[in-house]
Amino acid sequence: MLKNSSVSNAISIAESFTLILNSRGLATDNFPRDLEMLVSHGLEIPIVYQRNLSIQQARSYICALSGSIFAERGGNSERLILGLLHIGPPSNIILVRAGLPQHIVNYVIAHEVGHFLADVFSVQQLWHKFMPEQQTEITKAFQWQEFNPRLELRAFLKGLPDRPSEITGRGEHIHEDTSDREILADLIARELIAPWELTKSHYRHKTRTEFAQTIKSSFGLPLKVAADYYDDLKRYMSPRPDLVDRMFSPLIERKNRKFFDDNQS
């Protein structure tokens, strides 16, 4: 049984998404998975490819969609990025840099979906659970349509998390101190592409390099992420009774985030 809350949480979130896909008649047992198809049909989030994708270019595109005026920003907004999740009006959308290898595209989409599932979908499910009499209004709220403003007050009074009004530019200010939110999105992405229960069968009798090659070939997980996956499996399947090793184990999870940082330019 997994004891790490981040990994367990990621697996639980990914499994919930899989159940939704299955309920809509979408097959999830074909690997490598086509994340673009699953997300487009399962969550109805459009995926748009943009050449030389940057924060500034993404803002310009979203403003054009909504018919609002685009205001340029300085700083690091011209830095190229792999992908971006926009939540809110005029629509939920995932932007991906065009021209990337397919397995990298799959991982980028999975990462952005990880943000959506953890930051938006899970909040919506809580609202549905604790305000069942407001089903229609909640659906409108999370589709960023007009809804009764008292709904958000009711959610607040019940102690529910806020509805994200807009999420733009994930990764705009990512540094060494990787946030828990980014780590969770990476873990969800990894689980969506290469589920733990299927992947662990490849761990035994393989070196780290052999395992990474196998997981890349079988599931389409990027080599670096697959190699770090081996480290996580090793900790859980061949744990050391070393307290110091346990104390510093979360550092391994941060390696997945490094993949995203290394590929932002």
C-alpha positions as CSV (number, residue, x, y, z in Angstrom):
1,M,0.0,0.0,0.0
2,L,1.3,3.4,-0.9
3,K,2.1,5.6,2.0
4,N,3.1,8.7,0.2
5,S,0.1,11.1,0.1
6,S,1.2,12.9,-3.1
7,V,1.5,9.7,-5.1
8,S,-1.7,8.2,-3.6
9,N,-3.6,11.4,-4.3
10,A,-2.4,11.5,-7.9
11,I,-3.4,7.9,-8.5
12,S,-6.8,8.5,-7.0
13,I,-7.4,11.6,-9.2
14,A,-6.3,9.7,-12.3
15,E,-8.5,6.8,-11.5
16,S,-11.5,9.1,-11.1
17,F,-10.8,10.6,-14.5
18,T,-10.5,7.1,-16.0
19,L,-13.9,6.1,-14.6
20,I,-15.5,9.2,-16.2
21,L,-13.9,8.3,-19.5
22,N,-15.2,4.7,-19.3
23,S,-18.7,6.0,-18.4
24,R,-18.7,7.9,-21.7
25,G,-17.7,4.9,-23.7
26,L,-14.0,5.8,-24.1
27,A,-11.5,3.0,-24.0
28,T,-8.6,3.6,-21.6
29,D,-6.8,0.3,-21.8
30,N,-5.0,0.9,-25.0
31,F,-1.4,2.0,-24.6
32,P,0.2,4.3,-25.4
33,R,-2.9,6.4,-24.6
34,D,-4.0,9.1,-26.9
35,L,-4.4,11.9,-24.3
36,E,-5.5,14.5,-26.9
37,M,-8.5,12.3,-27.9
38,L,-9.4,11.4,-24.3
39,V,-9.2,14.9,-23.1
40,S,-11.1,16.4,-26.1
41,H,-13.9,13.9,-25.8
42,G,-13.9,13.2,-22.1
43,L,-13.5,16.7,-20.7
44,E,-14.5,18.6,-23.9
45,I,-11.4,20.8,-23.5
46,P,-10.1,21.9,-26.9
47,I,-6.3,21.5,-27.5
48,V,-4.8,24.2,-29.7
49,Y,-1.2,24.1,-31.1
50,Q,0.8,27.3,-31.4
51,R,4.2,27.7,-32.9
52,N,6.8,29.4,-30.6
53,L,4.3,29.3,-27.8
54,S,5.0,31.8,-25.0
55,I,3.0,33.3,-22.1
56,Q,2.6,36.5,-24.1
57,Q,1.4,34.7,-27.3
58,A,-1.0,32.7,-25.2
59,R,-2.5,35.8,-23.6
60,S,-2.8,37.3,-27.1
61,Y,-4.7,34.2,-28.3
62,I,-7.1,34.1,-25.3
63,C,-7.8,37.8,-25.7
64,A,-8.6,37.4,-29.3
65,L,-11.0,34.6,-28.5
66,S,-12.8,36.7,-25.9
67,G,-12.8,39.8,-28.0
68,S,-10.9,41.8,-25.3
69,I,-7.9,44.1,-25.7
70,F,-4.5,42.5,-25.4
71,A,-2.1,44.3,-23.2
72,E,1.5,43.3,-23.6
73,R,3.5,42.5,-20.5
74,G,7.3,42.6,-20.0
75,G,9.4,40.4,-17.8
76,N,9.7,36.8,-18.8
77,S,6.4,36.6,-20.8
78,E,8.3,36.0,-24.1
79,R,10.0,32.8,-22.8
80,L,8.9,29.8,-24.8
81,I,6.8,27.2,-22.9
82,L,5.7,23.7,-23.8
83,G,2.1,24.1,-22.8
84,L,-0.5,26.2,-20.9
85,L,-3.9,25.6,-19.3
86,H,-6.4,28.5,-19.4
87,I,-9.5,28.2,-17.3
88,G,-12.4,30.6,-17.5
89,P,-14.0,32.8,-20.1
90,P,-14.3,32.5,-23.0
91,S,-13.6,28.8,-22.5
92,N,-11.3,26.2,-21.0
93,I,-8.5,25.5,-23.3
94,I,-5.1,23.9,-23.5
95,L,-2.4,25.4,-25.6
96,V,0.6,23.3,-26.7
97,R,3.7,24.2,-28.6
98,A,3.6,22.9,-32.1
99,G,6.3,20.7,-33.5
100,L,7.1,18.7,-30.4
101,P,7.6,14.9,-30.6
102,Q,4.3,13.0,-30.0
103,H,5.3,11.5,-26.7
104,I,6.3,14.9,-25.3
105,V,2.9,16.4,-26.6
106,N,1.1,13.6,-24.7
107,Y,3.0,14.4,-21.5
108,V,2.4,18.1,-21.8
109,I,-1.3,17.5,-22.3
110,A,-1.4,15.1,-19.4
111,H,0.4,17.7,-17.1
112,E,-2.1,20.4,-18.0
113,V,-5.0,18.0,-17.4
114,G,-3.4,17.2,-14.1
115,H,-3.8,20.9,-13.1
116,F,-7.4,20.9,-14.4
117,L,-8.3,17.7,-12.4
118,A,-6.6,18.8,-9.2
119,D,-7.5,22.5,-9.3
120,V,-10.9,22.7,-11.0
121,F,-12.6,19.3,-11.5
122,S,-12.1,18.2,-7.9
123,V,-13.5,21.5,-6.6
124,Q,-16.5,21.1,-8.9
125,Q,-17.1,17.6,-7.5
126,L,-17.0,18.9,-3.9
127,W,-19.6,21.6,-4.8
128,H,-21.9,19.0,-6.4
129,K,-21.5,16.7,-3.3
130,F,-22.2,19.3,-0.7
131,M,-24.8,21.4,-2.6
132,P,-26.8,18.7,-4.5
133,E,-29.8,21.0,-4.8
134,Q,-27.7,23.4,-6.9
135,Q,-26.6,21.0,-9.7
136,T,-27.6,23.2,-12.6
137,E,-26.1,26.4,-11.2
138,I,-22.9,24.6,-10.3
139,T,-22.6,23.3,-13.9
140,K,-23.1,26.8,-15.2
141,A,-20.5,28.2,-12.8
142,F,-17.8,25.8,-13.8
143,Q,-18.6,26.4,-17.5
144,W,-18.1,30.1,-16.7
145,Q,-21.7,31.0,-17.8
146,E,-24.0,33.3,-16.0
147,F,-25.2,31.9,-12.7
148,N,-26.7,33.0,-9.3
149,P,-23.9,34.9,-7.5
150,R,-25.3,33.6,-4.2
151,L,-23.9,30.2,-5.1
152,E,-20.3,31.2,-4.3
153,L,-21.5,32.7,-1.0
154,R,-23.1,29.3,-0.1
155,A,-19.9,27.5,-1.0
156,F,-18.0,29.8,1.2
157,L,-20.3,29.4,4.1
158,K,-20.0,25.6,3.8
159,G,-16.2,25.9,3.9
160,L,-15.8,24.7,0.3
161,P,-12.8,25.7,-1.8
162,D,-13.2,28.7,-4.1
163,R,-14.2,28.2,-7.7
164,P,-11.1,29.2,-9.8
165,S,-12.1,32.3,-11.7
166,E,-9.2,32.1,-14.1
167,I,-6.0,30.1,-14.3
168,T,-3.5,31.3,-16.9
169,G,0.2,30.9,-17.4
170,R,1.1,27.9,-15.4
171,G,4.9,27.8,-15.1
172,E,5.3,31.5,-15.6
173,H,7.3,31.9,-12.4
174,I,8.6,28.4,-11.8
175,H,11.9,28.3,-9.9
176,E,13.9,25.8,-7.9
177,D,11.4,25.8,-5.1
178,T,8.9,23.7,-7.1
179,S,5.3,24.1,-5.7
180,D,3.3,21.2,-4.4
181,R,0.7,22.0,-7.1
182,E,3.2,21.5,-9.9
183,I,4.5,18.2,-8.3
184,L,1.0,16.9,-8.1
185,A,0.3,17.8,-11.8
186,D,3.4,15.9,-12.8
187,L,2.4,12.9,-10.7
188,I,-1.1,12.9,-12.2
189,A,0.4,13.2,-15.7
190,R,2.7,10.2,-15.0
191,E,-0.3,8.1,-13.7
192,L,-2.5,9.0,-16.7
193,I,0.2,7.9,-19.2
194,A,1.7,4.9,-17.3
195,P,-0.6,3.7,-14.4
196,W,1.3,2.6,-11.3
197,E,-0.4,-0.8,-11.1
198,L,0.6,-1.6,-14.7
199,T,4.0,-0.1,-14.5
200,K,5.3,-1.8,-11.4
201,S,5.3,-5.2,-13.1
202,H,8.1,-3.9,-15.3
203,Y,10.3,-2.9,-12.3
204,R,11.6,-6.3,-11.3
205,H,14.9,-7.6,-12.9
206,K,15.5,-4.5,-14.9
207,T,18.2,-1.8,-14.5
208,R,17.1,1.8,-14.3
209,T,18.0,2.4,-18.0
210,E,16.3,-0.8,-19.2
211,F,13.1,0.1,-17.2
212,A,13.1,3.6,-18.7
213,Q,13.4,2.3,-22.2
214,T,10.6,-0.2,-21.6
215,I,8.2,2.3,-20.1
216,K,8.9,4.8,-22.9
217,S,8.2,2.1,-25.5
218,S,5.2,0.6,-23.8
219,F,3.4,3.7,-22.5
220,G,5.0,6.6,-24.2
221,L,6.4,8.2,-21.0
222,P,9.4,10.5,-21.7
223,L,12.7,8.8,-20.8
224,K,13.7,11.2,-18.0
225,V,10.3,10.9,-16.3
226,A,10.4,7.1,-16.7
227,A,13.8,6.9,-15.1
228,D,12.6,8.9,-12.1
229,Y,9.6,6.6,-12.0
230,Y,12.1,3.7,-11.4
231,D,13.4,5.5,-8.4
232,D,9.9,5.9,-6.9
233,L,9.1,2.2,-7.5
234,K,12.4,1.2,-5.9
235,R,11.6,3.2,-2.8
236,Y,8.2,1.6,-2.4
237,M,8.9,-2.0,-3.6
238,S,12.4,-2.3,-2.0
239,P,12.2,0.2,0.9
240,R,15.2,0.8,3.0
241,P,14.7,0.8,6.8
242,D,16.7,4.1,6.8
243,L,14.9,7.0,8.5
244,V,17.1,9.6,6.7
245,D,16.1,8.0,3.3
246,R,12.4,8.3,4.2
247,M,12.8,11.9,5.4
248,F,14.3,13.0,2.1
249,S,12.2,10.9,-0.3
250,P,10.0,13.8,-1.5
251,L,13.1,15.1,-3.3
252,I,12.8,12.4,-5.8
253,E,9.4,13.5,-6.8
254,R,10.8,16.9,-7.7
255,K,12.9,15.4,-10.5
256,N,9.7,15.0,-12.7
257,R,9.2,18.8,-12.4
258,K,12.8,19.3,-13.6
259,F,11.8,17.6,-16.9
260,F,9.3,20.4,-17.5
261,D,11.7,23.1,-16.5
262,D,14.5,21.8,-18.7
263,N,12.2,21.8,-21.7
264,Q,10.7,25.2,-21.3
265,S,13.1,26.8,-23.8
